[in-house]
Amino acid sequence: MTQTLRLAFLGCGAISKFHLLGIRDGAPQIQVTAAIDVDGTRAQAVAVETGARAFTSFDEALAWGGFDAVDLMLPHDLHEEFALRSFEAGRHLLLEKPMAPDLAACARILEAARKSGSVFMVAENAQYWPEVIQVRELIEAGAIGEPETARGNFFVPPLADYYGGERAWRLDQSLAGGGIAIDTGSHWLRPLRIWMGEIDEVVAGLGRPLERMEGESLVRALLRFRSGKLGVFDGMLTAAARGPEPLFRVTGTEGEITVEGLGDVMLYDANHRRGERIGERGGYMKSYAGEFADFARAVTEGTAPAAGPEESLGELRAALAMYRSAETGRWQKVSE
C-alpha cells in the first residue's frame, strides 16, 4: 500500500489551484490536511475542496500538528522565515520558486534543510514540463546536430489572480524581490539551462510597461552559456494582441526544434523542412503532476528528486545578474 503523505498548504492563493491539480493528476497518495492563509476565506475554500482543516496562522496549524510536509506558497519575502520554521518543526518542504529573493537567504534555507534532514524541493515545475523533456530527448538523440543557440520567449497577460487589485504582492518590489525575471522567468530559464548548459554571463535591459508594478514587466536579455554559445531570454506582461511566436526555439547544426503554444514540439530538419509535430501533446499543466509525483516519492520512498533545491539557484543568479546588467549597461557574470 502506498504511504499517505499529509500535506499543509501554506498560502492558498492563485497558485494553489495549480498545485491541487498537480496532486489530483500526479500524486493521489498526497492528502491535503491543512489549508493555511491569513485570508480565512481563501483557506476555507481550499478546505472545502480537499477536506482539510482551515487555519489563519501557521502557529495554529503547528499546534494541531496533522501534517507531514508543507507546500509553501507565500510571497517571496516570507520564504525564508516560514521555510526555517517548517524545518524547525520537522516537516518536509516543497517551496515555490524562487527559493528566496537573495542568495544569502537561500544559503540559510539550504543549511537549515541540511541540518533538519527533511526532504526539501523547490517547486520549479518546468523541470517536469513534457515539452521541455521531449526537446531534451531530441537534442540528446542528435535530431538537430549540435545545438548552437536557443531562445525562450513569454509574452503573457497580467492575470487578475496574480496582478489584480491594489494589494497584489507581485506589484511590490520589496515583497517580490523584482519583477518577471525573478518570478515567471524561471520557467523559461530552467529549460534553456537543461538544453544548453549553465549560463555564464548575461546582458539585459528592463522596462516597466505595466506601470503599477514596481519591478520590471519587460525583460530582454542575451545569455552566454559556459560553452560559449549564445541564447536569448525575452519576457513581457501585456494584455495586447500579439502575433504567433514559439515559446522556445533551439537551433542546431542540422535543424531546429520549436515549442509552439503550450502543446506542440516541432522538428525542422532535412526531411521535414516545413516541420513535423513530434510526439503527443503534453501541455504545461501536466508539469505540476510530475512535480508532485516527484515530491511524494522523495518523501515516502526516499528517492532523489529530479533536481535538488540548489538547482534553482541557477535561475535566481541569472535574474540577479540581469538586474545588475540593467543598472550598469554591461555584461554580468551569473556566478557573482
Secondary structure, 3 states (H helix, E strand, C coil): CCCCEEEEEECCCHHHHHHHHHHHHHCCCEEEEEEECCCHHHHHHHHHHHCCEEECCHHHHHHHCCCCEEEECCCHHHHHHHHHHHHHCCCEEEEECCCCCCHHHHHHHHHHHHHHCCCEEEECHHHHCHHHHHHHHHHHCCCCCCEEEEEEEEEECCCHHHHCCCCCHHHCHHHHCCCCCCCCCHHHHHHHHHHHCCEEEEEEEEECCCCCCCCCCEEEEEEEECCCCEEEEEEEECCCCCCCCCCEEEEECCEEEEEECCCEEEEEECCEEEEEECCCCCCCCHHHHHHHHHHHHHHHCCCCCCCCHHHHHHHHHHHHHHHHHHHHCCCEECCC
